[in-house]
Amino acid sequence: MKKSLFVFLMVLLLGACSSEKEKVIFPSDNSASLKPIMQKQDTIYGYKSVINEEDILVAININRFDRFNKAKIEKKITKQIEKQFPEKKVLVTGDQKLMWEVETIIEKKLKQKELKKSIEKIKLLSKEET
């Protein structure tokens, strides 16, 4: 009994201490210049991004204690991305609902036309207040 409890606790401890950031950029051919910006961020532990001809949408997972500065973090990352991509509209959000929407887009691997519609839908959702 003690041995199985010990094994369970070790698995739980090792699984919980994973420090790997969850990083996804869709489509992946646009990822070269966005990755360095996102890897510099120490206030986030993961991100998912969707890029098309006009827009860049980045959903970020903010570290627990940094959530109090969520607006500042989003603004800082937005400025860095806009500096790198001045011709595109940038939306950076830490909202979990929008993170799920971005995950849905990535899982479905949408084509450009559907991708544009989905990004517009997410932009509208980001303007909603709960």
N, C-alpha and C positions, 0 to 999 in steps of 0.2 A: 504494500500500500504506500509506504513512504517512498519507495523507489519510483513508482508511477507518478506520485505527486511531484517529486523532484524533477522528473523528466518533463512533465507538463509545465511546471514553472520555468524551466530553462527554455523550452520552446516559446513560451509566451514572452519571456524577457528578450530573447534574441529577435523575435519577430517584431516586437514593439520598438526596438532600438534601431530600426532601419533608417538610415539618413539619406537614402537615395531619393532625389527629386523625381517626381513623375513629370516627364517632359514629352509633350506631343505637339508637333506642328503639322497641320494639314493644309494643303498637300505638302509633302516632305521636300519637294524640289525647291521650295521657297525658304527653306529653313536656315540657309547658310549665314545670312546676315542678322537674323533675329536671335539665334541661339546665344551668341556672345553677350548680348544685352541682358537676356534673361538669366544666364548663368552667373552674372555679377551680383545679382540680387540676393542679399542674405536675409531679407525679411520674408521671403516666400519659400515654401517647401515643394512647390510644384506648379505647373502651368499647362494649359492646353490652348492651342492657338489655331485659328483658321484664317487663311489669307486668300484673297482673290484680287482681281485687277484694281479694284477701287478701295478696298477695306482691309484692315487688319483688326482682328478680334482676338483678344487675349483674356482668358479666364484664369485667375491666379488663386492659389491656395496660400493664404497668409498665415504665418506662424501665430500661435495662440496669443502670446503677449503683445504682438505687434498689431493685433486687430483694432486696438484703440486708435491707431493712426492709419486706419484703412484708407481714408480719403487722400491723405498725404502720400501714401505708398502708391496708390493708383495714379495720382497726378505725376509723381516722379517718374514712374515707368512710362507713362504716356508721353511725357516730354522727351525721354530718351529715344523712344521708338519713332516719334514724329521727327526728331532730328535726323535719324537714319533714313526714314521714308517720308520726305516732305510732301510727296505727291499723293499719299494715301490718307484716308480717314482712319483714325485709330480709336478703338474702344478697349480700355483695360478695366476689368471688373473683378471684384472679389466676391461677388454674389454667388452663392451655391446653386441657386436655381438656374442661373445663366451658365454655370459650369456644366450642369447636366445637359443643357441644350447643346453646348459645344461638343460634349461627349457623344450625343446622338448624331450630330453632323459627321463626326469622325468615324463612328461605327458604320454609318450608312454609306460613307465614301461618295458623297453627292457629286454630280457633275456641275459645271459652272453655272448653268441657269438655276438649278435648284439650290445651289450653294448661295447664290445672290439673294434669293427669296428668304432662305433661312437666316442669313445675316441680317436682313432688314427686319425680320420678326424678332430677332434677339435685340436689335437696337431699340425697337418699340418696348420690349419687355424691360430693358435697362432704364427706360424713362419712367416706368411705373413706380409708384411708391406704395408701400404696404402699410 
